[in-house]
Amino acid sequence: MPARRGWEGGEHELPAEHAVASRRRPFLPEGGGRVTGLAFKARILEPDDMRRAITRIAHEIVERNKGAHDLALVGVHTRGIPLAERIATRLTELEGHEVLSGKLDITLYRDDLSEVGLQPVVRRTEVPFDVARKRVVLVDDVIYTGRTARAALDALIDLGRPASIQLAVMVDRGHRELPIRADYVGKNLPTSASEVVKVKLEETDGSDGVELWERRA
């Protein structure tokens, strides 16, 4: 079985047929189909909570990597991109030199239940730097099954051979289907399969916050 690079720099062994199948089979939420109705349940994070979470993640990245030298952030479309830019800005302030950021568009292959894709493909990559020998931090808003993170991991490795790949998310809602975990988490939020986590950002939604909604068939 071929070995795949893990988030911790270790190795996850996955059957070759799994790697092929994961690229061609559609990803559907449990129960299948699109979300037909949502009911608001709770406000999980307020703007100040998110600001503090971003600051904490930036400090944890600096501590873990002993600075920000050769560090780069790559955000996953949509909300992972402004999150990556915010963290990069905070890292630049902390370390006194610019931290690079890039973008991956995997909008057809999302972990959240409100966006259902036809197949796991990366639509567009905007990484204006060489990832070789860099410590890359992937940034997304929510991690759920882990399949979006897996697609992003594959896309990054196709660009070169980073020194390491780490994962930062604002919310980890559990229910992993792959052996992938986030290195940096703003909020661990246990959820049921019928719930939807909505991360809202000023850049995309006009305000910051994290909300929990209930899916209705």
PyMOL commands that set and color helices and strands:
alter all, ss='L'
color gray80, all
select helices_A, chain A and resi 16-24+47-65+80-95+147-159+202-205
alter helices_A, ss='H'
color red, helices_A
select strands_A, chain A and resi 3-5+11-13+37-45+71-76+100-105+124-126+135-143+164-172+184-188+195-200+209-216
alter strands_A, ss='S'
color yellow, strands_A
deselect
rebuild
show_as cartoon
